[in-house]
Amino acid sequence: MEFLNVTEESLNRAALVLRNGGIVAFPTETVYGLGADAYNADAIVKVFEAKNRPYFDPLIIHIDNIDTLSKVADLSQLSQETKRKLNLLTDAFWPGPLSIVLPKSHNIPGIATAGLNTAAVRLPANETARKLIALANGAVAAPSANPFGALSPTTAQHVKDGLGERVDIILDGGAALVGVESTVLDLSGEQVKLLRHGGIPKEEIEKVIGEMGSRDRLRGDSLRGVGNGEQRYTSPGQLKSHYAPRTPLAVFSREEIAGLQYEENTAYLFFDDTSREDWLSKNKSSNNLRSFVLSPLGNVSEAATCLFETLHKLDTLGVQRIFAQLAPQEGLGAAINDRLVRAASGVAI
């Protein structure tokens, strides 16, 4: 494993590794990705093996520019209305933290898409990511660069700590700016569906294309059959338990966490300073060193950026549990809450 700062030389070195069938961890604006040549099935297998990721969970295809979209997706299968919405979305949000599920091109091997005939595609805003992809073969299949189900990595050090020698090269491009994974939309059917909350809030998307449907995890709308009774998820981030620290985590509303009594061997994560101060006023004997805040002023964008970094820190405290406050369910708050609930094994207490 090579741990390299981003330079022209290291980008060329990493691109050569990708072209030769290796795997590279690289920065994006959302979280760090673990990439392989999207056209190389053998290389993609290495990504699944490095993460210990189940093959039923598809990867996102990252592209270097909008022209590459037609090489990884079969746009001829889309209706004129869907094409119109696709153009509106890419004009508004690409490059950026938006992944779009589309009919798959025959160029993309089935292992990248869990055997489905659709693929999630993204054009990242991070300049390093786009340069690397362009220097490789123009398309990189990449999930987050962490052990499967664990906290997502927002720094190169997180990748090194989680995957270490299982990666050929880790490119250090600094901390991720958005801090949560991309929003995922499904445009492969008659109706646009929101599959995962992420870096682009639902409200912003609906300003561009109108009201969307959404997947219902409890009813399994994000699953599709692939024969022999098997099921595959249509995009990453659909599992009930995901993005989890090693330390058991439970989530609470603002009112619920305010009513909790201080417990030893527990860390407390609040959304804003006001919530923490309210709780501290009722728990004079609490250990302030074990109470943390995502955004002092309650800014959801700041909270999203800090979420995984803060959870990584809490995971090193040696406490027995983490109690976390949910964010307001608006804007990026929906993405924060999605990650927290999944980190709590899908159960909001």
N, C-alpha and C positions, 0 to 999 in steps of 0.2 A: 504494500500500500504506500502510495506517495501522497503527502499532504502538501499542497502547493498553493501559494498566493496566485491570484489571477494576474497573469501577464500575457503578452502576445505569445511568448514561448510556451507557457504552460497550457494556453488554450490550444495551440497547435499540437502539443504533445497529447492532450486529452482527446482531441478530435481523432488523432491517429489511433489511439486505443479503441475508440468507438468504432472506427472503420474496420479495425482488425478483430472485432467481436468481443471487446472487453466491456467493462461497466465503469461508469464515472459518476461520482456525486458532484452536483453543481448547484449554484445558487439560483433561485428564482425570486420574484417579488413576494410570493406566498410563503413557501417553505423550501427547504433544500430537496432536490429530486435525485433519484438514483436511476441513471439513464443507460439505455442500450440502443443500438441501431434498430429503429422501428421496423426495418425490412428483414432483419436477421433473426430467425426463430431461435437458433442456438444461443445467441447472445441474450435474448429476452429470457430464456430459461435461467440464465445466471442471475438475473434480477430477482426472480421468484425464489431461487435457492438462497441468495444472500440474505433476503428478508425473512425467509421461512414463510413466504406468503402463499396462501392456497390458490390453486390455479383457477378457481371459480370467480376470483375477484379481478376484473379487468384493469388494464393500465390506461393512462392517458397518453395520447400521441401528441408530443410537443413539436411544433413546426417553426421554421425560421422566418417565413413570410406568408402572406395571404395566398400567393400564387401556388404554394405547396399544397393547399387544402385539396385541390382537385386530384392530387396524387394519392392522398390517404383516405379520401371519402368519395363515394359514388354519388355525386350531386344530381345525376340524371334521374335518380329515383324520387327526388323531391318534387312536390307540386309547385306550381308557380307562386302560390301564396306562402308556402314554407320557404321558398327561395327568397321571396321578398323580405320575410322576417329575418332570415339568416343574414341577408345583406345589411339590414338595419342594425342587427346585433353586432356584426363584425365592424361596421363603421363606427359604432358608438363605443365598443368595449374592447376591441383588439388593437394593439397588443394590450393584454391585461388579464386579470384573474377570473376569466370566464372560460369554462370548458363546455363544448357543445357536442352532444351525441348525435351522430349522423350515420347513414348507411355506409358500411365499410367498403373501401376499395379492395380489390383482389391483391393489391401490392402488400397489404398488411397481413402478416400471418395470424392464424386463428388463435395462437397461444396468447397474443397480446390482448385479445378481446374476449377471453374466456369462451371461445368457440361461437360467440354470437356474430350476427351479420351486421352489427353496428360497432362504431368506435367513438370514444370521446376524444375530441381534438381541442388543443389550446395553442394560442400564439402568445407566449409570455412577454411581459413588459420589460423584464430584466435584460439589460443589454448584453451582459456576459452570457446568459442562457442562449439568446438568439445568435450571438457570434459562434458559440460552441456548436450549436445545431447546424448552422450554415457551413462551418468548417468540416463537419462530419458529413452525413448524407442528406441533410435537410429535414430529417424527421427522427425524433428520439422518443422511444417509449419509456415513460418514467413515472413511477409512483413516488411517494415521499421516501426519503433516504433514512429509514429507521427500521428496526425490527418490527415485524407485522403486529399491529394492534397497540404498539407502544406510542408514547408521546411523539408528535411530529417534531422534526429538527428545524430550528430557525437559525442556527449557526453551524459552521463547519465543525466546530468542536463537538456539538451534539451528534453529528454523523460519526465522527471518529470514536466517540464514547460508545455509540450503539452498534456500529457495524465493523469498525476497525479494519482488520486485514482482509475482510471479505470483499473490499472494494479496491479496484486497481488504482484509481486516483480520486482524491478529494480536493476539489477546488474551493479555496476560501475566498469568498466574495463579500464577506461581512454579513451582518445580521439582515434577515428578511424584513422588508418594509411593511408588508401587509400582515404577516404573522399567522394567518389561517389559510387553509387550502382554497382552491378556486370554487366558485359557484358552478354547479353543473346543471345544464338544461338539456332536455331531450327533444330534439327536433325530428326524430326519425318516424314519428307517427302523425296522426291528423291534428293533434293538439300539442302545443308546446307545454312541457311539464318541467317543473322545478324538481330535480332529483336530490340536490344537496345545497344547503345554504353555504355561502362562502364569501369571497372577497368583494363581490359585486352584490349589493343589497337587492332583494326582490323588488322593492319599491322603485329603484332606479331602472330596472329592467322593464317593469310594467309601464313606465313612462314612455318607453320606446316602442314596445310591441303590443301593449294592452294586457289585459288580465290573463294569467296563466293558470293551468292546473298544477297539482303537486302530487308527488308520490305519497302513499300512505304506508309507512313501514309496518304497521300492524296488520294490514290487509295484504301486504306483499306486492304492491303495485310496482315495485322496483325490480321484480324478478321476472325472468322469462324462461320458458322451457327450452331445452336443447335436445330433447329426445331421451328415451329410456327413463323417463320420470325425473331426470336431473333438472336442477334449476341453476341459473347463473344471474348474478347481479348485473344490471345494465351499466353501472358506473361505479367507480371507487367510492368509499365513504358511506356505504349503505348498511354495513353491519351494525347490529344493535349495540355491541360492545366494541369500542374502538378508541384510539387516541388516548389510551389510559396510562397513567403513572403506575409505578410498582406499588405505591402506597394506596390502600383503599380510599375511594373518594365518594362523598355523598353531596348532593346539591340541594339548595334551599332557596325559596323566594326571599325577597328583602324582609318581609314581615316574619317569616319563619326563622331566619338566621338571627334576627334581632332578639328573638325570644329564647335563644339557646343559652344555656349556662356554660361557663368555661369548663373544659375538661382537660386534664393532664394528657400529655402525649398526643395532642391534637393540634393541627395547624389550621388557621382560619383564613380564607381568601374572600375578600370583600370587593365589590364592584367599584365603590368610591369611598372617599374619606368620610362623608356624612354617615354612611352605613356603618363604617368601622367605629366612628366616635359614638354613635348611638349604642352600639353593642358594648364598647368599653365602659360607657357610663353606668351600665348595669352589671359589669363584671370587673369590679375594682381590683380583684386579686389575679386578674388574667396576666399572662406572659405576653407583653407587647411584641417581643421578638418573634412570636409565632403567629402574628396577625399581619396579613399582607393586603395590598390594594392594587387592583389592576389599573385604575385611572383616578388620581386624586379628585379631579373635577367631574368625573363621570362621563368622559368622552369615549364613545364606543369604538372609534377608530384606534385611539391609543390603547384601549383595553384589548382589542383584538391583536394588535402588534405585540403586546406584552404577555398574552395568555400562555403560550407554550413555554416561553422563557421562564415565566414565574412558576409554572407547574414543574418544570425541570428542577428549579431551586427547591421547591417544597419537597420534592422527591429525595433530596439529599439530607433532610433534617433529621431523619431517624425517628419520626413520629409514627404513631400507629394508624392514624387516619387523617384525612383532609376534609374539612367542611367548606364548601364553596357556595358563594352567592350567585344566583343567576343574574344576567344583565337584563335591562329593559328589552322586550321582544320587538325591537324596531331597528332598521338599518343593519349594521354589522352585529348588533346584539343577537340577532337570530342565529348567526354563524357561531358566535361565542357559546350560546346556550346549546346548540346542536353538539358542539365538541364536549362541553361539560357533561351533558346528559349521557353521551356515549361513553365518556371516561368513567362515568358512574354505572357502567354496564346497562345503560338504557333505562335506569330507574330513577325518577325524580322523587326524593323522599320529602 
